[in-house]
Amino acid sequence: MYDDEELSEIREAHAEWEAETLDQTLDRHGERKDRFATVSNHEVERLYTPEDVADTDYEEDLGFPGEEPYTRGVYPTMHRGRTWTMRQFAGFGTAEETNERFHYLIDEGQTGLSTAFDMPSLMGLDSDDPMSLGEVGKEGVAVDTLRDMEVLFDGIDVGEVSTSFTINPSAPVIYAMYVAIADRQGVPREELRGTLQNDMLKEFIAQKEWVIPPKPSLDLVTDTIEFAVDETPKFKPISVSGYHIREAGSTAVQELAFTLADGFAYVEDCLDRGLDVDAFAPQLSFFFNSHNSIFEEVAKFRAARRIYARIMGEWYDAEADASKRLKFHTQTAGQSLTAQQPLNNVVRVTLQALAGVLGGTQSLHTNSFDEALALPSEQAVRVALRTQQIIAEESGAADIVDPLGGSFAVEALTDEVEAEATAYIEEIREMGDGSVRDGVLRGIEQGYFHREIQEASYEYQERVDSGEETVVGVNAYEIDDDTRPDLLHVDETTRERQLDRLESVKDERDDDAVEAALDDLRAAIDADENVMPAIVTAVKAYATMGEIMAVFEAEYGTYRERIGVA
């Protein structure tokens, strides 16, 4: 970008500035601290100049929006053409209560639904299972059968709305229920839009919601991808999720590297299944965290697109542009929210959301300010949604494509994040003897990811405890006043109401049809066939979540038993 003569002049001028201007200021006043770093402890320089981007090749490294390497965005006009999808995570109590919240959010201008499930549903348990006691409807909506899903989407045309489902071990069952809802509403499957999280590798790495062991879990994910390619081409069957890796305590670079490694592992598994990369890759989606250090986050998003485009082409022979475009959803950092002075979280969320927009996200969820204390209240959800709308409509941040592109600091940080993340991915690939998939599976078995994240998390907490990392309202600027807002409380009768509906479904359904459907599922597993058609049939017969997942546990055993967890 600069020739040698220009760079030489800039270096001389930089050295002169340091000697004649900077040193005098440092002698008189110094700086606020000896070392400046991002929340990931990535050291940042005082000043960035063309020297820091001397090796940048504009066309190779940046290019233009909508063209490789997609550093500057996956679409030519980005948010000037259409703003990102605005989602708010919603789900609590029974399907009726969450349906009411869905309608409220749609009326307030939300453009996509995002569904939170309770812990029993996430773990593939029915509400009447003894392990579900005390958890029904508490951190998300309870879904036991297709009847719950019918209530959840009552009055909502699934052909007109994009719906995200945050669920993993039991994701294929929820996906099958959504397909069944579309069939019941007369919506062609090929028009169904939405995203299924369905990222089991990150569960074994970070979030730790699992049922069956890693390899059969991976097989089941690939079944959903294969089914989606054939049946629901506008629906994203997986959202490869770095969000939870970051929430577990990773750095930004670890989040990016481990997420992309998981994504490449799924690519390799699909290729081994015999799928065409240009048929399935456009349906892959990603999910990242956006934390407090704005420039680091923007650099992470830009580096993610560049790494993905390069590796999809070089390693996996992707040819279609859509196969090399990394599209992602962003959620602001739940881990950063504080119970102390919770209104401060509005500011944190705004900065994090702004980073997502400046970094070119396709979809965004803004956390509510009260989420460190409870499920979000309607007021808090409205403020979170209005935050996105103000950024979109009032700030001007969405009016320029890649507005920080060309910044010496952001370009240098993008290069640094890319190099460090790529080194991690190469290391994982080497662990698998040339296979990223095998490297990820081996890393899970050997505790590699756990150790890396644990060390980063411990180091961050040490900095908070020592005061090196400031958390406003927690280790600085504290007050004694009770600042807790009014909180949402889940009705204590939720469990009883949910159990009544579950019992009613079991009384009314055709038990012979249920057993026949479950037998077909067992047969599909034994024959090593794609299980999704059998799951769709089972949910339409009103087989329960627990009954379907029990078939997989019987076949593969439980991961809890395998690692000695009761």
VENMO-V350262 format. One record per helix or strand of 2 or more residues. SS is the DSSP state (@ for helix, = for strand). FROM is the first residue (numbers start at 1). TO is the last residue. If there is no record, write none. Layout:
SS;FROM;TO + SS;FROM;TO
This chain:
@;4;28 + @;50;53 + @;58;62 + @;78;80 + =;85;90 + @;95;107 + =;112;117 + @;119;122 + @;130;132 + @;146;152 + =;163;166 + @;171;185 + @;189;191 + =;194;196 + @;200;207 + @;214;231 + =;235;236 + =;238;241 + @;243;247 + @;252;273 + @;277;283 + =;284;290 + @;294;314 + @;321;324 + =;328;332 + @;334;336 + @;344;358 + =;363;365 + @;378;393 + @;408;431 + @;436;446 + @;448;466 + @;494;508 + @;511;526 + @;532;540 + @;545;556 + @;559;562
